[in-house]
Amino acid sequence: AQSVAQPEDQVNVAEGNPLTVKCTYSVSGNPYLFWYVQYPNRGLQFLLKYITGDNLVKGSYGFEAEFNKSQTSFHLKKPSALVSDSALYFCAVRDGGSSNTGKLIFGQGTTLQVKP
Amino acid sequence: EPEVTQTPSHQVTQMGQEVILRCVPISNHLYFYWYRQILGQKVEFLVSFYNNEISEKSEIFDDQFSVERPDGSNFTLKIRSTKLEDSAMYFCASNGASGGETQYFGPGTRLLVL
């Protein structure tokens, strides 16, 4: 069965410092991995994805994520955090097999708090 | 930039009543989804829809739920007889093709069942 774990409920970081939001996954086939961000009372906004190719993927707003197959991880990173990055971040996975219907499995979410 | 829209943004209903949540996916997309998020919990898959039929549904998606694409643009989720535990934020999503295509989410409908 597919699953995603985000081990931290909350990550606190000072503005200007690097940030990391952790995600590990389990999937039977090739993983397609996604990060979404949710601002209060808003929908899910796509940040970036890994499908194949370069393990380091770059996305919106200066975020990037590194796919690590051996550790089954897909941690979200940003070199220099902004207060406006404060939000709820979700990691999601889908099985890349041809029979897959596209269903996304989400992690529990991690609240990022960036302090000025 | 094209986006997924959902109406209404909020709905309050009495237990046992029927509700219909509406979504307009991105116009050239082919795959459609409903997810829900109970307050403070993670986003959960409900159902996927392709080629005018359900392609997968979760165990949450029981006989009280149904989906429809009545006119080629709208995509609806109906809950026939709402329960208290149906209170949640419901998100519609769409993507253009299977494979790696990104699912784009609507802003959600917050459903409160009293």
gemmi code that builds the backbone of each chain (N, CA, C; Angstrom):
import gemmi

chains = {
    "A": [
        ("ALA", (0.845, -1.194, 0.000), (0.000, 0.000, 0.000), (0.881, 1.244, 0.000)),
        ("GLN", (0.373, 2.273, -0.634), (1.137, 3.511, -0.695), (0.957, 4.291, 0.605)),
        ("SER", (2.017, 4.969, 1.005), (1.909, 5.823, 2.190), (2.961, 6.918, 2.124)),
        ("VAL", (2.690, 7.979, 2.857), (3.609, 9.107, 2.960), (3.697, 9.489, 4.422)),
        ("ALA", (4.905, 9.771, 4.869), (5.097, 10.211, 6.245), (5.817, 11.557, 6.258)),
        ("GLN", (5.264, 12.469, 7.007), (5.928, 13.737, 7.283), (6.140, 13.751, 8.793)),
        ("PRO", (7.365, 13.480, 9.221), (7.594, 13.194, 10.638), (7.461, 14.389, 11.567)),
        ("GLU", (7.479, 15.591, 11.018), (7.400, 16.793, 11.852), (6.051, 17.474, 11.666)),
        ("ASP", (5.342, 17.688, 12.789), (4.092, 18.446, 12.701), (4.385, 19.910, 12.389)),
        ("GLN", (5.487, 20.418, 12.947), (5.813, 21.826, 12.754), (7.318, 21.995, 12.632)),
        ("VAL", (7.689, 22.907, 11.761), (9.092, 23.296, 11.595), (9.175, 24.796, 11.809)),
        ("ASN", (10.082, 25.196, 12.684), (10.283, 26.622, 12.957), (11.660, 27.024, 12.443)),
        ("VAL", (11.695, 28.150, 11.754), (12.966, 28.620, 11.207), (12.962, 30.141, 11.197)),
        ("ALA", (14.125, 30.725, 11.349), (14.243, 32.182, 11.291), (14.353, 32.625, 9.837)),
        ("GLU", (13.786, 33.779, 9.577), (13.853, 34.324, 8.219), (15.303, 34.451, 7.780)),
        ("GLY", (15.550, 34.043, 6.542), (16.907, 34.106, 5.999), (17.688, 32.815, 6.167)),
        ("ASN", (17.220, 31.976, 7.076), (17.891, 30.683, 7.272), (17.355, 29.642, 6.296)),
        ("PRO", (18.158, 28.608, 6.049), (17.639, 27.529, 5.183), (16.566, 26.725, 5.906)),
        ("LEU", (15.666, 26.165, 5.129), (14.620, 25.329, 5.720), (14.585, 23.968, 5.030)),
        ("THR", (14.168, 22.978, 5.801), (13.929, 21.633, 5.277), (12.646, 21.106, 5.879)),
        ("VAL", (11.778, 20.592, 5.032), (10.564, 19.907, 5.472), (10.678, 18.469, 4.967)),
        ("LYS", (10.590, 17.529, 5.887), (10.919, 16.138, 5.552), (9.705, 15.350, 5.071)),
        ("CYS", (10.004, 14.396, 4.181), (8.969, 13.515, 3.650), (9.603, 12.186, 3.282)),
        ("THR", (9.000, 11.109, 3.726), (9.393, 9.785, 3.259), (8.156, 9.093, 2.717)),
        ("TYR", (8.359, 8.143, 1.835), (7.227, 7.545, 1.138), (7.405, 6.041, 1.023)),
        ("SER", (6.308, 5.393, 0.712), (6.325, 3.968, 0.390), (5.360, 3.742, -0.754)),
        ("VAL", (5.854, 3.133, -1.817), (5.005, 2.844, -2.975), (5.558, 1.611, -3.664)),
        ("SER", (4.693, 0.828, -4.257), (5.149, -0.444, -4.828), (5.883, -0.252, -6.153)),
        ("GLY", (5.450, 0.703, -6.942), (6.076, 0.926, -8.237), (6.995, 2.128, -8.197)),
        ("ASN", (7.164, 2.760, -9.344), (7.971, 3.980, -9.392), (7.188, 5.128, -8.760)),
        ("PRO", (7.821, 5.865, -7.878), (7.089, 6.938, -7.218), (7.039, 8.208, -8.053)),
        ("TYR", (5.872, 8.803, -8.091), (5.732, 10.168, -8.575), (5.458, 11.006, -7.335)),
        ("LEU", (6.282, 11.985, -7.087), (6.255, 12.701, -5.816), (5.938, 14.174, -6.034)),
        ("PHE", (5.185, 14.724, -5.115), (4.691, 16.094, -5.249), (4.775, 16.805, -3.907)),
        ("TRP", (4.964, 18.114, -3.970), (4.783, 18.976, -2.816), (3.714, 20.019, -3.147)),
        ("TYR", (2.809, 20.189, -2.174), (1.789, 21.222, -2.261), (1.873, 22.095, -1.021)),
        ("VAL", (1.438, 23.340, -1.170), (1.381, 24.255, -0.027), (-0.067, 24.735, 0.135)),
        ("GLN", (-0.461, 24.885, 1.388), (-1.818, 25.356, 1.683), (-1.734, 26.536, 2.630)),
        ("TYR", (-2.207, 27.686, 2.155), (-2.314, 28.855, 3.017), (-3.666, 28.826, 3.712)),
        ("PRO", (-3.826, 29.503, 4.837), (-5.078, 29.426, 5.600), (-6.302, 29.702, 4.739)),
        ("ASN", (-7.280, 28.812, 4.869), (-8.559, 28.939, 4.164), (-8.404, 28.983, 2.647)),
        ("ARG", (-7.370, 28.351, 2.152), (-7.146, 28.304, 0.709), (-6.994, 26.859, 0.258)),
        ("GLY", (-6.993, 26.665, -1.039), (-6.789, 25.340, -1.606), (-5.331, 24.942, -1.614)),
        ("LEU", (-5.069, 23.812, -2.232), (-3.712, 23.283, -2.330), (-3.045, 23.850, -3.569)),
        ("GLN", (-1.875, 24.400, -3.368), (-1.139, 25.018, -4.472), (0.084, 24.169, -4.786)),
        ("PHE", (0.231, 23.787, -6.034), (1.340, 22.947, -6.458), (2.663, 23.700, -6.354)),
        ("LEU", (3.678, 23.024, -5.790), (5.008, 23.620, -5.690), (5.991, 22.986, -6.667)),
        ("LEU", (6.080, 21.654, -6.630), (7.038, 20.968, -7.491), (6.737, 19.479, -7.504)),
        ("LYS", (7.386, 18.785, -8.444), (7.183, 17.346, -8.553), (8.460, 16.673, -9.043)),
        ("TYR", (8.556, 15.392, -8.696), (9.576, 14.514, -9.248), (8.876, 13.366, -9.951)),
        ("ILE", (9.241, 13.194, -11.228), (8.702, 12.061, -11.985), (9.852, 11.143, -12.385)),
        ("THR", (10.849, 11.721, -13.007), (12.015, 10.972, -13.436), (13.128, 11.968, -13.710)),
        ("GLY", (14.340, 11.454, -13.904), (15.435, 12.355, -14.271), (16.222, 12.831, -13.079)),
        ("ASP", (16.648, 14.070, -13.128), (17.496, 14.673, -12.108), (16.851, 14.572, -10.730)),
        ("ASN", (17.634, 14.111, -9.769), (17.070, 13.913, -8.425), (16.735, 15.229, -7.735)),
        ("LEU", (17.359, 16.308, -8.140), (17.064, 17.614, -7.552), (16.102, 18.355, -8.467)),
        ("VAL", (14.932, 18.644, -7.935), (13.935, 19.348, -8.743), (13.693, 20.725, -8.143)),
        ("LYS", (13.500, 21.671, -9.025), (13.246, 23.042, -8.585), (11.802, 23.399, -8.891)),
        ("GLY", (11.227, 24.192, -7.991), (9.829, 24.547, -8.161), (9.588, 26.017, -7.950)),
        ("SER", (8.343, 26.296, -7.571), (7.911, 27.684, -7.407), (8.514, 28.302, -6.157)),
        ("TYR", (8.620, 29.640, -6.184), (8.993, 30.437, -5.014), (10.345, 30.064, -4.421)),
        ("GLY", (11.252, 29.528, -5.226), (12.587, 29.205, -4.754), (12.723, 27.882, -4.032)),
        ("PHE", (11.646, 27.119, -3.977), (11.701, 25.807, -3.335), (12.329, 24.768, -4.248)),
        ("GLU", (12.953, 23.787, -3.634), (13.494, 22.648, -4.341), (13.324, 21.412, -3.479)),
        ("ALA", (13.468, 20.256, -4.100), (13.345, 19.015, -3.347), (14.291, 17.993, -3.956)),
        ("GLU", (14.780, 17.123, -3.100), (15.715, 16.108, -3.556), (15.134, 14.728, -3.382)),
        ("PHE", (15.053, 14.004, -4.474), (14.582, 12.624, -4.457), (15.751, 11.714, -4.088)),
        ("ASN", (15.537, 10.899, -3.071), (16.560, 9.942, -2.658), (15.939, 8.570, -2.626)),
        ("LYS", (16.262, 7.778, -3.641), (15.600, 6.484, -3.787), (15.977, 5.522, -2.665)),
        ("SER", (17.239, 5.520, -2.284), (17.680, 4.558, -1.267), (17.063, 4.853, 0.094)),
        ("GLN", (16.834, 6.119, 0.373), (16.215, 6.494, 1.647), (14.716, 6.708, 1.502)),
        ("THR", (14.188, 6.497, 0.333), (12.758, 6.738, 0.019), (12.303, 8.070, 0.603)),
        ("SER", (13.070, 9.104, 0.288), (12.739, 10.419, 0.823), (12.609, 11.443, -0.299)),
        ("PHE", (11.921, 12.518, 0.019), (11.709, 13.614, -0.928), (11.542, 14.880, -0.094)),
        ("HIS", (12.633, 15.331, 0.497), (12.599, 16.467, 1.406), (12.524, 17.776, 0.637)),
        ("LEU", (11.718, 18.672, 1.152), (11.551, 20.006, 0.563), (12.550, 20.959, 1.204)),
        ("LYS", (13.163, 21.791, 0.374), (14.194, 22.693, 0.891), (14.070, 24.080, 0.263)),
        ("LYS", (14.618, 25.032, 0.998), (14.747, 26.383, 0.458), (15.975, 27.001, 1.115)),
        ("PRO", (16.838, 27.612, 0.352), (18.093, 28.131, 0.919), (17.882, 29.270, 1.915)),
        ("SER", (16.857, 30.094, 1.688), (16.659, 31.262, 2.532), (15.160, 31.494, 2.731)),
        ("ALA", (14.686, 31.217, 3.937), (13.246, 31.272, 4.207), (12.742, 32.701, 4.307)),
        ("LEU", (11.488, 32.881, 3.892), (10.792, 34.162, 4.024), (9.614, 33.992, 4.985)),
        ("VAL", (9.258, 35.080, 5.654), (8.087, 35.013, 6.541), (6.851, 34.570, 5.758)),
        ("SER", (6.767, 34.987, 4.510), (5.609, 34.639, 3.673), (5.569, 33.156, 3.285)),
        ("ASP", (6.622, 32.416, 3.575), (6.613, 30.964, 3.340), (5.838, 30.225, 4.429)),
        ("SER", (5.479, 30.898, 5.485), (4.746, 30.262, 6.580), (3.413, 29.738, 6.065)),
        ("ALA", (3.214, 28.441, 6.185), (2.020, 27.782, 5.629), (2.071, 26.312, 6.013)),
        ("LEU", (1.095, 25.576, 5.514), (1.026, 24.124, 5.725), (1.497, 23.441, 4.440)),
        ("TYR", (2.441, 22.533, 4.575), (3.049, 21.880, 3.417), (2.702, 20.397, 3.423)),
        ("PHE", (2.255, 19.932, 2.264), (1.890, 18.526, 2.104), (2.768, 17.873, 1.052)),
        ("CYS", (3.281, 16.710, 1.413), (3.957, 15.834, 0.471), (2.937, 14.806, -0.018)),
        ("ALA", (3.022, 14.413, -1.279), (2.075, 13.442, -1.822), (2.795, 12.518, -2.782)),
        ("VAL", (2.281, 11.314, -2.893), (2.873, 10.325, -3.794), (1.783, 9.640, -4.588)),
        ("ARG", (2.119, 9.250, -5.797), (1.269, 8.336, -6.529), (2.156, 7.273, -7.156)),
        ("ASP", (1.552, 6.122, -7.371), (2.258, 5.022, -8.001), (2.310, 5.309, -9.498)),
        ("GLY", (3.512, 5.258, -10.061), (3.655, 5.578, -11.469), (3.297, 4.454, -12.413)),
        ("GLY", (2.786, 3.337, -11.908), (2.417, 2.223, -12.764), (1.307, 2.587, -13.722)),
        ("SER", (1.252, 1.895, -14.846), (0.325, 2.258, -15.906), (-1.133, 2.058, -15.502)),
        ("SER", (-1.366, 1.200, -14.537), (-2.744, 0.963, -14.119), (-3.227, 1.974, -13.104)),
        ("ASN", (-2.337, 2.837, -12.690), (-2.705, 3.771, -11.639), (-3.671, 4.818, -12.161)),
        ("THR", (-4.637, 5.149, -11.339), (-5.670, 6.090, -11.745), (-5.316, 7.527, -11.435)),
        ("GLY", (-4.156, 7.744, -10.863), (-3.746, 9.093, -10.527), (-3.997, 9.478, -9.092)),
        ("LYS", (-4.563, 8.572, -8.322), (-4.841, 8.860, -6.916), (-3.588, 9.331, -6.197)),
        ("LEU", (-3.681, 10.445, -5.498), (-2.584, 10.944, -4.677), (-2.807, 10.523, -3.234)),
        ("ILE", (-1.724, 10.081, -2.614), (-1.740, 9.805, -1.178), (-0.930, 10.907, -0.509)),
        ("PHE", (-1.537, 11.554, 0.464), (-0.917, 12.701, 1.105), (-0.347, 12.336, 2.467)),
        ("GLY", (0.710, 13.054, 2.829), (1.199, 13.009, 4.195), (0.306, 13.839, 5.101)),
        ("GLN", (0.653, 13.837, 6.381), (-0.183, 14.500, 7.385), (-0.062, 16.025, 7.329)),
        ("GLY", (0.956, 16.497, 6.662), (1.178, 17.930, 6.580), (2.157, 18.410, 7.642)),
        ("THR", (2.932, 19.409, 7.286), (3.881, 20.041, 8.200), (3.661, 21.539, 8.166)),
        ("THR", (3.445, 22.102, 9.333), (3.289, 23.552, 9.414), (4.666, 24.192, 9.485)),
        ("LEU", (4.928, 25.068, 8.549), (6.188, 25.818, 8.544), (5.935, 27.192, 9.124)),
        ("GLN", (6.702, 27.523, 10.147), (6.600, 28.840, 10.781), (7.942, 29.538, 10.596)),
        ("VAL", (7.923, 30.647, 9.860), (9.147, 31.418, 9.648), (9.027, 32.697, 10.458)),
        ("LYS", (9.947, 32.884, 11.374), (9.893, 34.051, 12.259), (10.848, 35.142, 11.760)),
        ("PRO", (10.388, 36.391, 11.876), (11.229, 37.496, 11.372), (12.490, 37.665, 12.221)),
    ],
    "B": [
        ("GLU", (-4.094, 32.549, -16.133), (-3.750, 31.131, -15.965), (-5.018, 30.346, -15.626)),
        ("PRO", (-5.262, 29.251, -16.326), (-6.485, 28.478, -16.037), (-6.439, 27.914, -14.632)),
        ("GLU", (-7.622, 27.790, -14.028), (-7.678, 27.259, -12.679), (-8.954, 26.457, -12.493)),
        ("VAL", (-8.924, 25.626, -11.471), (-10.099, 24.856, -11.076), (-10.945, 25.740, -10.160)),
        ("THR", (-12.238, 25.791, -10.437), (-13.129, 26.567, -9.570), (-14.136, 25.643, -8.907)),
        ("GLN", (-14.594, 26.056, -7.722), (-15.564, 25.261, -6.976), (-16.626, 26.172, -6.380)),
        ("THR", (-17.845, 25.663, -6.391), (-18.953, 26.370, -5.744), (-19.825, 25.378, -4.986)),
        ("PRO", (-20.421, 25.802, -3.872), (-20.158, 27.061, -3.182), (-18.847, 26.996, -2.411)),
        ("SER", (-18.435, 28.103, -1.859), (-17.232, 28.078, -1.040), (-17.540, 27.504, 0.347)),
        ("HIS", (-18.760, 27.763, 0.814), (-19.198, 27.235, 2.109), (-20.615, 26.711, 1.950)),
        ("GLN", (-20.917, 25.619, 2.646), (-22.281, 25.103, 2.670), (-22.567, 24.547, 4.053)),
        ("VAL", (-23.706, 24.972, 4.589), (-24.178, 24.454, 5.861), (-25.468, 23.693, 5.582)),
        ("THR", (-25.577, 22.486, 6.109), (-26.750, 21.667, 5.850), (-27.135, 20.891, 7.090)),
        ("GLN", (-28.351, 20.407, 7.096), (-28.818, 19.579, 8.196), (-28.525, 18.118, 7.896)),
        ("MET", (-28.228, 17.382, 8.927), (-27.987, 15.948, 8.789), (-29.159, 15.290, 8.052)),
        ("GLY", (-28.831, 14.425, 7.114), (-29.859, 13.744, 6.341), (-30.211, 14.421, 5.033)),
        ("GLN", (-29.777, 15.651, 4.861), (-30.073, 16.377, 3.632), (-29.074, 16.002, 2.546)),
        ("GLU", (-29.495, 16.238, 1.320), (-28.621, 16.017, 0.166), (-27.861, 17.293, -0.149)),
        ("VAL", (-26.604, 17.144, -0.521), (-25.834, 18.300, -0.978), (-25.151, 17.947, -2.296)),
        ("ILE", (-24.990, 18.952, -3.110), (-24.239, 18.805, -4.360), (-23.132, 19.851, -4.370)),
        ("LEU", (-21.928, 19.379, -4.497), (-20.769, 20.268, -4.588), (-20.332, 20.317, -6.045)),
        ("ARG", (-20.053, 21.507, -6.512), (-19.778, 21.678, -7.930), (-18.356, 22.131, -8.190)),
        ("CYS", (-17.849, 21.682, -9.311), (-16.468, 21.972, -9.694), (-16.437, 22.211, -11.206)),
        ("VAL", (-15.635, 23.167, -11.616), (-15.333, 23.323, -13.037), (-13.844, 23.090, -13.193)),
        ("PRO", (-13.466, 21.927, -13.723), (-12.037, 21.629, -13.902), (-11.431, 22.500, -15.003)),
        ("ILE", (-10.134, 22.440, -15.132), (-9.450, 23.136, -16.213), (-9.902, 22.530, -17.540)),
        ("SER", (-10.148, 23.380, -18.521), (-10.974, 22.995, -19.668), (-10.417, 21.855, -20.509)),
        ("ASN", (-9.148, 21.703, -20.671), (-8.649, 20.626, -21.520), (-8.190, 19.413, -20.701)),
        ("HIS", (-8.541, 19.377, -19.445), (-8.144, 18.256, -18.609), (-9.097, 17.083, -18.795)),
        ("LEU", (-8.569, 15.882, -18.510), (-9.316, 14.659, -18.778), (-9.608, 13.837, -17.526)),
        ("TYR", (-8.837, 14.069, -16.490), (-8.944, 13.270, -15.274), (-9.417, 14.170, -14.146)),
        ("PHE", (-10.355, 13.676, -13.379), (-10.977, 14.499, -12.353), (-11.025, 13.728, -11.045)),
        ("TYR", (-10.904, 14.473, -9.952), (-10.785, 13.869, -8.630), (-11.549, 14.680, -7.591)),
        ("TRP", (-11.996, 13.979, -6.560), (-12.453, 14.623, -5.346), (-11.628, 14.100, -4.180)),
        ("TYR", (-11.245, 15.032, -3.323), (-10.550, 14.732, -2.084), (-11.294, 15.454, -0.962)),
        ("ARG", (-11.054, 15.002, 0.271), (-11.606, 15.766, 1.376), (-10.548, 15.901, 2.473)),
        ("GLN", (-10.744, 16.938, 3.269), (-9.840, 17.204, 4.385), (-10.678, 17.551, 5.602)),
        ("ILE", (-10.777, 16.614, 6.520), (-11.431, 16.900, 7.787), (-10.527, 17.853, 8.562)),
        ("LEU", (-11.148, 18.772, 9.290), (-10.403, 19.827, 9.963), (-9.233, 19.279, 10.766)),
        ("GLY", (-8.049, 19.773, 10.469), (-6.865, 19.377, 11.217), (-6.250, 18.065, 10.788)),
        ("GLN", (-6.824, 17.443, 9.767), (-6.309, 16.147, 9.319), (-5.749, 16.251, 7.896)),
        ("LYS", (-5.260, 15.122, 7.413), (-4.632, 15.165, 6.097), (-5.681, 15.081, 4.986)),
        ("VAL", (-5.249, 15.378, 3.799), (-6.110, 15.307, 2.625), (-6.275, 13.835, 2.231)),
        ("GLU", (-7.545, 13.432, 2.011), (-7.839, 12.033, 1.696), (-8.493, 11.916, 0.329)),
        ("PHE", (-8.061, 10.952, -0.433), (-8.639, 10.670, -1.740), (-10.047, 10.099, -1.583)),
        ("LEU", (-10.977, 10.592, -2.413), (-12.326, 10.027, -2.450), (-12.544, 9.221, -3.728)),
        ("VAL", (-12.331, 9.872, -4.874), (-12.727, 9.230, -6.120), (-11.963, 9.857, -7.278)),
        ("SER", (-11.709, 9.037, -8.296), (-11.165, 9.544, -9.556), (-12.123, 9.191, -10.684)),
        ("PHE", (-12.113, 10.010, -11.722), (-13.137, 9.919, -12.770), (-12.471, 10.199, -14.103)),
        ("TYR", (-12.702, 9.308, -15.055), (-12.098, 9.470, -16.372), (-13.025, 8.843, -17.403)),
        ("ASN", (-13.164, 9.495, -18.520), (-13.949, 8.950, -19.622), (-15.378, 8.627, -19.170)),
        ("ASN", (-15.905, 9.534, -18.385), (-17.294, 9.446, -17.915), (-17.587, 8.271, -16.988)),
        ("GLU", (-16.578, 7.778, -16.341), (-16.848, 6.761, -15.337), (-15.821, 6.828, -14.223)),
        ("ILE", (-16.209, 6.274, -13.083), (-15.312, 6.219, -11.943), (-14.193, 5.234, -12.254)),
        ("SER", (-12.952, 5.671, -12.067), (-11.824, 4.774, -12.285), (-11.302, 4.184, -10.978)),
        ("GLU", (-11.481, 4.900, -9.906), (-11.122, 4.349, -8.601), (-11.881, 5.116, -7.525)),
        ("LYS", (-12.229, 4.429, -6.457), (-12.845, 5.101, -5.317), (-12.293, 4.518, -4.032)),
        ("SER", (-12.287, 5.345, -3.009), (-11.781, 4.895, -1.725), (-12.923, 4.270, -0.921)),
        ("GLU", (-12.569, 3.705, 0.215), (-13.602, 3.083, 1.064), (-14.494, 4.149, 1.703)),
        ("ILE", (-14.024, 5.399, 1.713), (-14.870, 6.475, 2.221), (-16.047, 6.688, 1.271)),
        ("PHE", (-15.821, 6.500, 0.001), (-16.796, 6.795, -1.055), (-17.818, 5.663, -1.109)),
        ("ASP", (-18.764, 5.711, -0.175), (-19.762, 4.636, -0.116), (-20.983, 5.001, -0.951)),
        ("ASP", (-22.061, 4.265, -0.772), (-23.256, 4.448, -1.614), (-23.918, 5.808, -1.440)),
        ("GLN", (-23.543, 6.531, -0.405), (-24.115, 7.859, -0.209), (-23.495, 8.902, -1.140)),
        ("PHE", (-22.366, 8.551, -1.728), (-21.653, 9.477, -2.590), (-21.861, 9.107, -4.055)),
        ("SER", (-21.904, 10.123, -4.899), (-21.888, 9.880, -6.338), (-21.239, 11.067, -7.030)),
        ("VAL", (-20.726, 10.814, -8.218), (-20.121, 11.878, -9.008), (-20.712, 11.842, -10.400)),
        ("GLU", (-20.639, 13.012, -11.034), (-21.237, 13.140, -12.355), (-20.532, 14.255, -13.103)),
        ("ARG", (-20.482, 14.089, -14.418), (-19.995, 15.170, -15.274), (-21.120, 15.442, -16.261)),
        ("PRO", (-22.084, 16.235, -15.847), (-23.353, 16.300, -16.584), (-23.282, 16.985, -17.941)),
        ("ASP", (-22.350, 17.914, -18.117), (-22.428, 18.727, -19.323), (-21.076, 18.988, -19.977)),
        ("GLY", (-20.070, 18.234, -19.655), (-18.771, 18.413, -20.287), (-17.919, 19.496, -19.674)),
        ("SER", (-18.462, 20.259, -18.737), (-17.611, 21.237, -18.068), (-17.685, 21.089, -16.560)),
        ("ASN", (-18.877, 20.871, -16.007), (-19.001, 20.716, -14.567), (-18.693, 19.294, -14.129)),
        ("PHE", (-18.229, 19.189, -12.907), (-17.958, 17.882, -12.281), (-18.508, 17.985, -10.870)),
        ("THR", (-19.491, 17.143, -10.555), (-20.188, 17.318, -9.279), (-19.982, 16.133, -8.359)),
        ("LEU", (-20.034, 16.424, -7.071), (-20.031, 15.412, -6.022), (-21.337, 15.558, -5.263)),
        ("LYS", (-22.115, 14.474, -5.208), (-23.372, 14.495, -4.472), (-23.247, 13.601, -3.252)),
        ("ILE", (-23.718, 14.118, -2.133), (-23.852, 13.306, -0.931), (-25.339, 13.211, -0.661)),
        ("ARG", (-25.891, 11.999, -0.712), (-27.346, 11.846, -0.697), (-27.954, 12.162, 0.659)),
        ("SER", (-27.377, 11.666, 1.701), (-27.933, 11.847, 3.037), (-26.767, 12.137, 3.968)),
        ("THR", (-26.529, 13.410, 4.195), (-25.311, 13.800, 4.902), (-25.317, 13.354, 6.360)),
        ("LYS", (-24.120, 13.054, 6.837), (-23.900, 12.701, 8.238), (-23.010, 13.772, 8.863)),
        ("LEU", (-23.004, 13.795, 10.175), (-22.148, 14.759, 10.875), (-20.689, 14.615, 10.451)),
        ("GLU", (-20.270, 13.373, 10.292), (-18.867, 13.109, 9.964), (-18.490, 13.455, 8.519)),
        ("ASP", (-19.473, 13.898, 7.732), (-19.158, 14.383, 6.381), (-18.652, 15.821, 6.401)),
        ("SER", (-18.724, 16.456, 7.551), (-18.221, 17.824, 7.663), (-16.728, 17.840, 7.368)),
        ("ALA", (-16.353, 18.613, 6.367), (-14.964, 18.635, 5.916), (-14.831, 19.686, 4.830)),
        ("MET", (-13.592, 19.907, 4.405), (-13.322, 20.683, 3.210), (-13.213, 19.694, 2.059)),
        ("TYR", (-13.937, 19.942, 0.983), (-13.910, 19.060, -0.178), (-13.190, 19.771, -1.320)),
        ("PHE", (-12.176, 19.098, -1.837), (-11.389, 19.656, -2.925), (-11.620, 18.877, -4.209)),
        ("CYS", (-11.793, 19.611, -5.276), (-11.817, 19.034, -6.610), (-10.433, 19.239, -7.226)),
        ("ALA", (-10.006, 18.302, -8.056), (-8.727, 18.443, -8.748), (-8.860, 17.874, -10.153)),
        ("SER", (-7.998, 18.339, -11.036), (-7.993, 17.791, -12.389), (-6.569, 17.748, -12.915)),
        ("ASN", (-6.334, 16.848, -13.854), (-5.074, 16.872, -14.583), (-5.300, 16.423, -16.024)),
        ("GLY", (-4.298, 16.762, -16.851), (-4.500, 16.630, -18.280), (-4.315, 15.230, -18.808)),
        ("ALA", (-3.445, 14.451, -18.182), (-3.173, 13.109, -18.676), (-2.586, 12.320, -17.528)),
        ("SER", (-2.709, 11.022, -17.590), (-2.063, 10.215, -16.554), (-0.571, 10.216, -16.829)),
        ("GLY", (0.186, 9.577, -15.981), (1.629, 9.738, -16.078), (2.046, 10.720, -15.026)),
        ("GLY", (2.805, 11.704, -15.373), (3.286, 12.595, -14.338), (2.532, 13.889, -14.219)),
        ("GLU", (1.468, 14.000, -14.915), (0.784, 15.278, -14.939), (0.373, 15.712, -13.547)),
        ("THR", (0.543, 16.982, -13.313), (0.233, 17.554, -12.015), (-1.259, 17.696, -11.845)),
        ("GLN", (-1.768, 17.361, -10.673), (-3.161, 17.636, -10.339), (-3.252, 19.054, -9.808)),
        ("TYR", (-4.177, 19.805, -10.381), (-4.425, 21.169, -9.920), (-5.715, 21.176, -9.114)),
        ("PHE", (-5.639, 21.809, -7.959), (-6.738, 21.764, -7.006), (-7.539, 23.061, -7.032)),
        ("GLY", (-8.836, 22.903, -6.802), (-9.682, 24.059, -6.585), (-9.535, 24.587, -5.172)),
        ("PRO", (-10.204, 25.697, -4.875), (-10.088, 26.323, -3.557), (-10.844, 25.595, -2.459)),
        ("GLY", (-11.708, 24.658, -2.849), (-12.415, 23.868, -1.849), (-13.797, 24.390, -1.518)),
        ("THR", (-14.634, 23.469, -1.045), (-15.940, 23.804, -0.463), (-15.925, 23.308, 0.977)),
        ("ARG", (-16.177, 24.228, 1.884), (-16.246, 23.826, 3.291), (-17.680, 23.433, 3.601)),
        ("LEU", (-17.871, 22.162, 3.931), (-19.198, 21.623, 4.236), (-19.334, 21.419, 5.728)),
        ("LEU", (-20.398, 21.967, 6.280), (-20.684, 21.789, 7.704), (-22.047, 21.131, 7.820)),
        ("VAL", (-22.073, 19.970, 8.434), (-23.326, 19.234, 8.638), (-23.727, 19.362, 10.106)),
        ("LEU", (-24.939, 19.881, 10.308), (-25.399, 20.110, 11.691), (-26.412, 19.052, 12.127)),
    ],
}
model = gemmi.Model(1)
for chain_id, residues in chains.items():
    chain = gemmi.Chain(chain_id)
    for i, (resn, *xyz) in enumerate(residues, 1):
        res = gemmi.Residue()
        res.name, res.seqid = resn, gemmi.SeqId(i, " ")
        for name, pos in zip(("N", "CA", "C"), xyz):
            atom = gemmi.Atom()
            atom.name, atom.element = name, gemmi.Element(name[0])
            atom.pos, atom.b_iso = gemmi.Position(*pos), 0.0
            res.add_atom(atom)
        chain.add_residue(res)
    model.add_chain(chain)
structure = gemmi.Structure()
structure.add_model(model)
structure.setup_entities()
